[in-house]
Amino acid sequence: MKKAKVSSKGQIVIPKYLRDALGMSIGKNVLIIKEGEKLILIAEPENPIKGLEKAGEELGLKNIRREIKEE
């Protein structure tokens, strides 16, 4: 876990290795979601449809079905 300070302008610096891992570059938009006491940053995909497809692949429908059956 990395720590970042909030500047007087409300800015934080995302470490380079994390920006590289997410393909974030200068001018790229970031989606921000507040979940309870957490902020979640998501690199906005260039093609939202492909971004959703990729997220679905990573999530795995088999895992979702398994969790539903277990409940």
N, C-alpha and C positions, 0 to 999 in steps of 0.2 A: 504494500500500500504506500502510495506517495502522498505527501502533504503539499498543499499549495496555499499561498496567502491571497486574500482578496485585496486588490489595490483600492486606492481612494476613489477610483472610477468604477468600482464593482467588477473589475476584470480579474481573471485567473489565467495562469499559464498551464496548458496541458503539456506534460512532458513529451519530448520528441519521440521516444520509443512508442508511446501510446498513439500519438498522431500518425506515425508511420504504420503501425499495426492496423489502424482503422482507415488508412488511405486519406487522411485529412490533409488538405493543402490550403494555401492562402486563398481566402475568399470563399471557401466551401462552407455551406450552412450546417449548423448543428441543431438538432431537435433537443429540447429540454423538457423533461417530464418531472413533475414533483410527485413523489410517492411517499407519503408519510413524512418522515424527517429526512428523506433522501432526495437528491437531485440526480436524475439519470440523463446522461448526455449520449445522443445517438447521432453518428455521422449520417447526414441526409444522403440517401442514395441518389445518384445522377438519374437513374431510371426507377421511379417508385414501384412499378410493376415488378421489375426484376428484383428489387430489394425485398418485396413481399415474398416472392418465390423463394429467394435465398433464405429468408427468415423461416419460412415453412419447412424447407429442407433441414435446416439446423434444428428446428423444434422436433421434427419427426412425428408423423401421424401415428406410427405404431406406439410410441410412448404415450401419446394422448389417449389412444384407445385403451391401452393397458391401465392407465390411471383411472379412467372412467369405470372400467370393469372392477377395479379394486375398491372403488367407493361404493 
